[in-house]
Amino acid sequence: MQDDINTLRRILRESKTIAVVGLSADWYRPSYFAAKYMQEHGYRVVPVNPKYGEILGEKCYRSLREVPGKVDLVDVFRKTADVMPIAEDAIAIGAKVLWQQLGVKNEAAAAKARSAGLEAVMDRCVKIEHGRLFGGLNWVGVNTHIISAKRPRWLAY
């Protein structure tokens, strides 16, 4: 699993377009809050959910294979058992990263993604990791005890 700080930081810095599979249009769902956070921090969020036509002002697609253009990171908000076909679609569209959200740990799908050249992250939240690594923890009410007018570009450790 590629989850060391430098790898996560590089993935989040290099990824510009995030396809969120299982994104809900309900504002109170974790997928919506995470996608909104990433969108407001400069990422293009592409919703993938057959139930909706549009989420967060972006056209919603029925599957990853329908998404036009390049996708850097596939963020999976689905059950562990549902990840393998998503990993196969991520490989087919040429994504660079398969990211399984908190509580989602499909080792076989991660291994398949890695063998196809993708990076794979499991059981982590893009929003939490972005906040932790790029200074946005204040969005979740965490007191970092750092008083500064500037956001840190890196962490001291």
MARMAR-662947 format. One record per residue: x, y, z of N, C-alpha, C in turn. Coordinates in pm, whole numbers, plus 50000, padded with zeros to 5 digits. Atoms other than C-alpha are relative to their C-alpha. Example, Ala and Ser with C-alpha at 12.3 -4.5 7.8 and 13.67 -1.06 7.14 Angstrom:
2
+-------+-------+-------+-------+-------+-------+-------+-------+-------+
!  n.xx !  n.yy !  n.zz ! ca.xx ! ca.yy ! ca.zz !  c.xx !  c.yy !  c.zz !
+-------+-------+-------+-------+-------+-------+-------+-------+-------+
! 50089 ! 49881 ! 50000 ! 51230 ! 49550 ! 50780 ! 50090 ! 50120 ! 50000 !
! 49918 ! 49881 ! 49994 ! 51367 ! 49894 ! 50714 ! 49923 ! 50109 ! 50073 !
+-------+-------+-------+-------+-------+-------+-------+-------+-------+
//
This chain:
157
+-------+-------+-------+-------+-------+-------+-------+-------+-------+
!  n.xx !  n.yy !  n.zz ! ca.xx ! ca.yy ! ca.zz !  c.xx !  c.yy !  c.zz !
+-------+-------+-------+-------+-------+-------+-------+-------+-------+
! 50086 ! 49881 ! 50000 ! 50000 ! 50000 ! 50000 ! 50089 ! 50123 ! 50000 !
! 49921 ! 49879 ! 50011 ! 50136 ! 50339 ! 49903 ! 49934 ! 50110 ! 50082 !
! 50066 ! 49902 ! 49915 ! 50046 ! 50556 ! 50196 ! 50099 ! 50078 ! 50086 !
! 49907 ! 49918 ! 49925 ! 50365 ! 50719 ! 50317 ! 49973 ! 50147 ! 49966 !
! 50033 ! 49858 ! 50013 ! 50347 ! 51096 ! 50356 ! 50047 ! 50058 ! 49867 !
! 49948 ! 49942 ! 50125 ! 50569 ! 51182 ! 50058 ! 49922 ! 49952 ! 49878 !
! 50077 ! 50053 ! 50113 ! 50376 ! 50953 ! 49822 ! 49862 ! 50063 ! 49995 !
! 50134 ! 49939 ! 49998 ! 50036 ! 51084 ! 49933 ! 50007 ! 50146 ! 49958 !
! 49985 ! 49859 ! 50036 ! 50157 ! 51443 ! 49904 ! 50022 ! 50015 ! 49849 !
! 49973 ! 49994 ! 50144 ! 50292 ! 51379 ! 49552 ! 49874 ! 49968 ! 49919 !
! 50122 ! 50037 ! 50071 ! 49972 ! 51206 ! 49442 ! 49901 ! 50116 ! 49999 !
! 50097 ! 49890 ! 49992 ! 49753 ! 51492 ! 49565 ! 50049 ! 50126 ! 49930 !
! 49947 ! 49883 ! 50070 ! 49986 ! 51756 ! 49419 ! 49990 ! 49982 ! 49848 !
! 49998 ! 50025 ! 50145 ! 50004 ! 51592 ! 49074 ! 49862 ! 49975 ! 49941 !
! 50135 ! 50030 ! 50050 ! 49638 ! 51492 ! 49044 ! 49921 ! 50129 ! 49989 !
! 50081 ! 49880 ! 50023 ! 49416 ! 51762 ! 48896 ! 49852 ! 49967 ! 49982 !
! 50138 ! 50043 ! 50026 ! 49104 ! 51569 ! 48794 ! 49971 ! 49874 ! 50080 !
! 50038 ! 50112 ! 49914 ! 48932 ! 51339 ! 49042 ! 49860 ! 49952 ! 49961 !
! 50131 ! 50061 ! 50025 ! 48652 ! 51105 ! 48937 ! 49956 ! 49934 ! 50130 !
! 50049 ! 50053 ! 49873 ! 48445 ! 51028 ! 49247 ! 49888 ! 49901 ! 49970 !
! 50096 ! 50106 ! 50029 ! 48270 ! 50694 ! 49202 ! 49916 ! 49977 ! 50125 !
! 50091 ! 50014 ! 49886 ! 47964 ! 50673 ! 49426 ! 49970 ! 50133 ! 50067 !
! 50028 ! 49867 ! 49944 ! 47939 ! 51049 ! 49483 ! 49849 ! 50019 ! 50012 !
! 50142 ! 49976 ! 49974 ! 47604 ! 51136 ! 49639 ! 49968 ! 50148 ! 49983 !
! 50045 ! 49861 ! 50012 ! 47405 ! 51453 ! 49569 ! 49946 ! 50052 ! 50133 !
! 50048 ! 49959 ! 49869 ! 47297 ! 51461 ! 49935 ! 50113 ! 50070 ! 50075 !
! 49895 ! 49917 ! 49940 ! 47493 ! 51740 ! 50108 ! 50055 ! 49943 ! 50131 !
! 49957 ! 50052 ! 49870 ! 47514 ! 51547 ! 50436 ! 50079 ! 49869 ! 49990 !
! 49924 ! 50123 ! 50018 ! 47688 ! 51241 ! 50287 ! 50151 ! 50030 ! 49996 !
! 49855 ! 49978 ! 50002 ! 48067 ! 51205 ! 50336 ! 50057 ! 50020 ! 49860 !
! 49948 ! 49985 ! 50136 ! 48124 ! 51169 ! 49961 ! 49978 ! 50141 ! 49949 !
! 50031 ! 49863 ! 50045 ! 47955 ! 51504 ! 49894 ! 50094 ! 50100 ! 50067 !
! 49917 ! 49907 ! 49926 ! 48150 ! 51684 ! 50166 ! 50146 ! 49992 ! 49954 !
! 49862 ! 50018 ! 50047 ! 48484 ! 51537 ! 50051 ! 50018 ! 50058 ! 49860 !
! 49990 ! 49950 ! 50137 ! 48417 ! 51618 ! 49685 ! 49991 ! 50153 ! 49997 !
! 50013 ! 49855 ! 49993 ! 48306 ! 51973 ! 49769 ! 50130 ! 50064 ! 50050 !
! 49872 ! 49951 ! 49947 ! 48623 ! 52027 ! 49974 ! 50106 ! 49998 ! 49890 !
! 49897 ! 50011 ! 50103 ! 48845 ! 51902 ! 49690 ! 49973 ! 50099 ! 49886 !
! 50037 ! 49905 ! 50105 ! 48654 ! 52113 ! 49436 ! 50040 ! 50142 ! 50041 !
! 49968 ! 49866 ! 49951 ! 48701 ! 52423 ! 49650 ! 50149 ! 50021 ! 50022 !
! 49855 ! 49989 ! 49989 ! 49072 ! 52349 ! 49671 ! 50068 ! 49981 ! 49865 !
! 49940 ! 49993 ! 50133 ! 49126 ! 52363 ! 49295 ! 49997 ! 49875 ! 49916 !
! 50007 ! 50123 ! 50078 ! 49055 ! 52008 ! 49181 ! 49873 ! 50000 ! 49915 !
! 50121 ! 50022 ! 50079 ! 48814 ! 51923 ! 48902 ! 49942 ! 49868 ! 50047 !
! 50068 ! 50119 ! 49950 ! 48565 ! 51676 ! 49046 ! 49901 ! 49952 ! 49894 !
! 50090 ! 50059 ! 50099 ! 48388 ! 51442 ! 48803 ! 49915 ! 49896 ! 50073 !
! 50087 ! 50096 ! 49931 ! 48086 ! 51270 ! 48963 ! 49970 ! 49878 ! 49913 !
! 50035 ! 50124 ! 50069 ! 48025 ! 50906 ! 48870 ! 49897 ! 49928 ! 50087 !
! 50111 ! 50065 ! 49929 ! 47685 ! 50778 ! 48984 ! 49880 ! 49998 ! 49906 !
! 50111 ! 50008 ! 50096 ! 47403 ! 50650 ! 48761 ! 49869 ! 50060 ! 50050 !
! 50126 ! 49946 ! 49945 ! 47136 ! 50795 ! 48995 ! 49976 ! 50147 ! 49969 !
! 50013 ! 49854 ! 50011 ! 47204 ! 51162 ! 48918 ! 50042 ! 50051 ! 49863 !
! 49961 ! 49933 ! 50124 ! 47235 ! 51397 ! 48622 ! 50110 ! 50101 ! 50022 !
! 49900 ! 49897 ! 49968 ! 47446 ! 51661 ! 48796 ! 50022 ! 50004 ! 50150 !
! 49964 ! 49982 ! 49859 ! 47629 ! 51701 ! 49127 ! 50109 ! 50106 ! 50007 !
! 49903 ! 49892 ! 49978 ! 47821 ! 52007 ! 49250 ! 50028 ! 50079 ! 49873 !
! 49987 ! 49922 ! 50122 ! 47761 ! 52181 ! 48919 ! 50072 ! 49929 ! 49888 !
! 49931 ! 50080 ! 50102 ! 47930 ! 51902 ! 48721 ! 49907 ! 49891 ! 49948 !
! 50078 ! 50109 ! 50059 ! 47768 ! 51657 ! 48480 ! 50041 ! 49869 ! 50066 !
! 49975 ! 50129 ! 49934 ! 47736 ! 51316 ! 48644 ! 49996 ! 49890 ! 49894 !
! 49991 ! 50108 ! 50098 ! 47836 ! 51006 ! 48447 ! 49959 ! 49868 ! 50063 !
! 50049 ! 50129 ! 49952 ! 47695 ! 50655 ! 48474 ! 50115 ! 49906 ! 50037 !
! 49884 ! 50085 ! 49972 ! 48040 ! 50490 ! 48471 ! 50127 ! 50075 ! 49965 !
! 49871 ! 49937 ! 50030 ! 48408 ! 50577 ! 48454 ! 50028 ! 50002 ! 49850 !
! 49972 ! 50010 ! 50144 ! 48422 ! 50464 ! 48092 ! 49929 ! 50106 ! 49917 !
! 50073 ! 49894 ! 50071 ! 48175 ! 50739 ! 47995 ! 50062 ! 50138 ! 50020 !
! 49940 ! 49870 ! 49970 ! 48389 ! 51020 ! 48138 ! 50090 ! 50043 ! 49885 !
! 49913 ! 49952 ! 50108 ! 48537 ! 51227 ! 47854 ! 50125 ! 50065 ! 50059 !
! 49878 ! 49936 ! 49953 ! 48893 ! 51347 ! 47890 ! 50077 ! 49916 ! 50100 !
! 49906 ! 50069 ! 49912 ! 49169 ! 51255 ! 48129 ! 49955 ! 50004 ! 50146 !
! 50025 ! 50008 ! 49855 ! 49113 ! 51139 ! 48488 ! 50131 ! 49959 ! 50065 !
! 49875 ! 50033 ! 49931 ! 49412 ! 51143 ! 48720 ! 49978 ! 49902 ! 50114 !
! 50023 ! 50078 ! 49879 ! 49264 ! 50991 ! 49034 ! 49856 ! 49952 ! 50005 !
! 50134 ! 50057 ! 49984 ! 48966 ! 50759 ! 49082 ! 49979 ! 49978 ! 50149 !
! 50031 ! 50005 ! 49858 ! 48822 ! 50808 ! 49431 ! 49875 ! 49915 ! 50019 !
! 50108 ! 50099 ! 49992 ! 48602 ! 50512 ! 49531 ! 49924 ! 50011 ! 50132 !
! 50093 ! 49997 ! 49887 ! 48308 ! 50568 ! 49767 ! 49897 ! 49887 ! 49982 !
! 50087 ! 50117 ! 50016 ! 48165 ! 50216 ! 49727 ! 50044 ! 49892 ! 50097 !
! 49966 ! 50112 ! 49913 ! 48162 ! 49892 ! 49924 ! 50123 ! 49928 ! 49945 !
! 49879 ! 50073 ! 50037 ! 48480 ! 49685 ! 49923 ! 49972 ! 49899 ! 49889 !
! 50035 ! 50103 ! 50100 ! 48306 ! 49412 ! 49720 ! 49977 ! 50059 ! 49861 !
! 50030 ! 49936 ! 50129 ! 48224 ! 49664 ! 49443 ! 50122 ! 50061 ! 49932 !
! 49883 ! 49926 ! 50049 ! 48581 ! 49787 ! 49385 ! 50064 ! 49940 ! 49875 !
! 49928 ! 50061 ! 50112 ! 48718 ! 49533 ! 49134 ! 49956 ! 50052 ! 49863 !
! 50037 ! 49946 ! 50130 ! 48506 ! 49645 ! 48835 ! 50039 ! 50148 ! 49984 !
! 49959 ! 49859 ! 50004 ! 48588 ! 50007 ! 48924 ! 50149 ! 50007 ! 49970 !
! 49855 ! 50006 ! 50028 ! 48960 ! 49920 ! 48927 ! 50024 ! 49967 ! 49853 !
! 49987 ! 50035 ! 50141 ! 48920 ! 49759 ! 48585 ! 49967 ! 50118 ! 49909 !
! 50035 ! 49880 ! 50077 ! 48749 ! 50072 ! 48454 ! 50108 ! 50107 ! 50012 !
! 49893 ! 49902 ! 49979 ! 49021 ! 50293 ! 48607 ! 50120 ! 49967 ! 49912 !
! 49890 ! 50044 ! 50087 ! 49282 ! 50087 ! 48423 ! 49966 ! 50031 ! 49854 !
! 50043 ! 49981 ! 50139 ! 49081 ! 50105 ! 48097 ! 50004 ! 50147 ! 49956 !
! 50002 ! 49858 ! 50039 ! 49053 ! 50486 ! 48104 ! 50136 ! 50067 ! 50017 !
! 49865 ! 49945 ! 49986 ! 49421 ! 50536 ! 48186 ! 50020 ! 50091 ! 50120 !
! 49981 ! 49922 ! 49877 ! 49383 ! 50681 ! 48536 ! 50137 ! 49968 ! 50058 !
! 49868 ! 50020 ! 49939 ! 49701 ! 50717 ! 48740 ! 49991 ! 49941 ! 50141 !
! 50012 ! 50041 ! 49860 ! 49566 ! 50641 ! 49088 ! 49861 ! 49940 ! 50026 !
! 50125 ! 50057 ! 49948 ! 49299 ! 50412 ! 49238 ! 50003 ! 50025 ! 50150 !
! 50003 ! 49961 ! 49859 ! 49207 ! 50559 ! 49578 ! 49872 ! 49947 ! 50062 !
! 50115 ! 50056 ! 49929 ! 48979 ! 50358 ! 49809 ! 49982 ! 50077 ! 50131 !
! 50030 ! 49916 ! 49885 ! 48811 ! 50567 ! 50077 ! 50008 ! 49926 ! 50133 !
! 49997 ! 50059 ! 49866 ! 48805 ! 50507 ! 50453 ! 49905 ! 49881 ! 50008 !
! 50081 ! 50119 ! 49984 ! 48679 ! 50158 ! 50531 ! 49994 ! 49912 ! 49876 !
! 50002 ! 50077 ! 50124 ! 48730 ! 50037 ! 50173 ! 50140 ! 49943 ! 49978 !
! 49870 ! 50066 ! 50010 ! 49009 ! 49779 ! 50143 ! 49990 ! 49876 ! 49912 !
! 50002 ! 50114 ! 50091 ! 49000 ! 49559 ! 49835 ! 50143 ! 49978 ! 49951 !
! 49859 ! 50029 ! 50032 ! 49353 ! 49414 ! 49819 ! 50017 ! 49952 ! 49856 !
! 49988 ! 50054 ! 50135 ! 49289 ! 49226 ! 49494 ! 49987 ! 50110 ! 49895 !
! 50017 ! 49889 ! 50094 ! 49167 ! 49539 ! 49316 ! 50123 ! 50091 ! 50001 !
! 49879 ! 49918 ! 49989 ! 49466 ! 49736 ! 49446 ! 50117 ! 49933 ! 49929 !
! 49891 ! 50074 ! 50065 ! 49705 ! 49464 ! 49328 ! 49984 ! 50004 ! 49848 !
! 50025 ! 49995 ! 50144 ! 49541 ! 49457 ! 48984 ! 50034 ! 50138 ! 49945 !
! 49970 ! 49863 ! 50043 ! 49566 ! 49837 ! 48959 ! 50152 ! 50021 ! 49995 !
! 49853 ! 49985 ! 49996 ! 49934 ! 49830 ! 49062 ! 50067 ! 49926 ! 49885 !
! 49938 ! 50079 ! 50108 ! 50016 ! 49556 ! 48811 ! 49977 ! 50065 ! 49864 !
! 50027 ! 49927 ! 50125 ! 49864 ! 49779 ! 48540 ! 50069 ! 50136 ! 49998 !
! 49924 ! 49875 ! 49999 ! 50085 ! 50071 ! 48646 ! 49937 ! 50114 ! 50078 !
! 50063 ! 49896 ! 49918 ! 49845 ! 50265 ! 48867 ! 50057 ! 49997 ! 50141 !
! 49971 ! 49999 ! 49858 ! 49922 ! 50373 ! 49220 ! 49869 ! 49967 ! 50070 !
! 50120 ! 50040 ! 49928 ! 49681 ! 50237 ! 49478 ! 50010 ! 50042 ! 50146 !
! 50010 ! 49957 ! 49861 ! 49576 ! 50387 ! 49811 ! 49872 ! 49939 ! 50054 !
! 50119 ! 50062 ! 49940 ! 49336 ! 50209 ! 50047 ! 49975 ! 50057 ! 50139 !
! 50042 ! 49964 ! 49864 ! 49140 ! 50304 ! 50358 ! 50048 ! 50138 ! 50043 !
! 49964 ! 49861 ! 49969 ! 49218 ! 50677 ! 50340 ! 49903 ! 50092 ! 49928 !
! 50090 ! 49900 ! 50058 ! 49010 ! 50986 ! 50269 ! 50082 ! 50111 ! 49933 !
! 49925 ! 49896 ! 50071 ! 49135 ! 51232 ! 50006 ! 49988 ! 50135 ! 50071 !
! 50021 ! 49874 ! 49932 ! 48986 ! 51522 ! 50200 ! 50085 ! 50010 ! 50127 !
! 49923 ! 50002 ! 49876 ! 49145 ! 51426 ! 50531 ! 50150 ! 50007 ! 49969 !
! 49858 ! 49999 ! 50035 ! 49482 ! 51357 ! 50367 ! 50042 ! 50134 ! 49943 !
! 49968 ! 49867 ! 50054 ! 49473 ! 51684 ! 50173 ! 50012 ! 50100 ! 50114 !
! 49996 ! 49908 ! 49887 ! 49393 ! 51874 ! 50491 ! 50121 ! 49978 ! 50088 !
! 49886 ! 50033 ! 49916 ! 49662 ! 51694 ! 50686 ! 50132 ! 50042 ! 49935 !
! 49874 ! 49977 ! 50069 ! 49931 ! 51739 ! 50422 ! 50017 ! 50140 ! 49944 !
! 49992 ! 49867 ! 50061 ! 49846 ! 52083 ! 50285 ! 49939 ! 50110 ! 50087 !
! 50040 ! 49896 ! 49908 ! 49720 ! 52269 ! 50591 ! 49853 ! 50036 ! 50001 !
! 50143 ! 49970 ! 50000 ! 49342 ! 52242 ! 50562 ! 49923 ! 49933 ! 50111 !
! 50069 ! 50070 ! 49891 ! 49263 ! 52061 ! 50888 ! 49899 ! 50089 ! 50070 !
! 50096 ! 49910 ! 49936 ! 49082 ! 52371 ! 51011 ! 49860 ! 49983 ! 49942 !
! 50131 ! 50025 ! 50061 ! 48798 ! 52268 ! 50774 ! 49921 ! 49897 ! 50078 !
! 50071 ! 50102 ! 49924 ! 48715 ! 51982 ! 51007 ! 49999 ! 50032 ! 50149 !
! 50006 ! 49958 ! 49861 ! 48745 ! 52178 ! 51330 ! 50115 ! 49953 ! 50085 !
! 49883 ! 50045 ! 49925 ! 49089 ! 52052 ! 51428 ! 50087 ! 50121 ! 50032 !
! 49912 ! 49891 ! 49960 ! 49298 ! 52298 ! 51625 ! 50143 ! 49953 ! 49982 !
! 49864 ! 50042 ! 50030 ! 49648 ! 52265 ! 51481 ! 50103 ! 50070 ! 50089 !
! 49911 ! 49924 ! 49913 ! 49798 ! 52509 ! 51737 ! 50106 ! 50076 ! 49921 !
! 49908 ! 49923 ! 50083 ! 49971 ! 52688 ! 51450 ! 49932 ! 50131 ! 49968 !
! 50054 ! 49868 ! 50030 ! 49916 ! 53060 ! 51422 ! 50085 ! 50058 ! 49888 !
! 49927 ! 49949 ! 50115 ! 50012 ! 53185 ! 51079 ! 49901 ! 50054 ! 49898 !
! 50082 ! 49946 ! 50107 ! 49876 ! 53390 ! 50794 ! 50023 ! 49924 ! 49870 !
! 49966 ! 50075 ! 50120 ! 50031 ! 53149 ! 50544 ! 49974 ! 49852 ! 50022 !
! 50018 ! 50145 ! 49995 ! 49941 ! 52791 ! 50466 ! 50136 ! 49936 ! 49977 !
! 49869 ! 50066 ! 50020 ! 50239 ! 52556 ! 50498 ! 50004 ! 49925 ! 49867 !
! 49981 ! 50075 ! 50124 ! 50376 ! 52408 ! 50176 ! 50042 ! 49857 ! 50032 !
! 49962 ! 50133 ! 49956 ! 50510 ! 52107 ! 50368 ! 49996 ! 49996 ! 50152 !
! 49999 ! 50017 ! 49857 ! 50505 ! 51968 ! 50717 ! 50142 ! 49980 ! 50049 !
! 49864 ! 50004 ! 49948 ! 50810 ! 51979 ! 50942 ! 50056 ! 49860 ! 50015 !
! 49946 ! 50135 ! 49979 ! 50835 ! 51603 ! 50992 ! 50022 ! 49923 ! 49876 !
+-------+-------+-------+-------+-------+-------+-------+-------+-------+
//
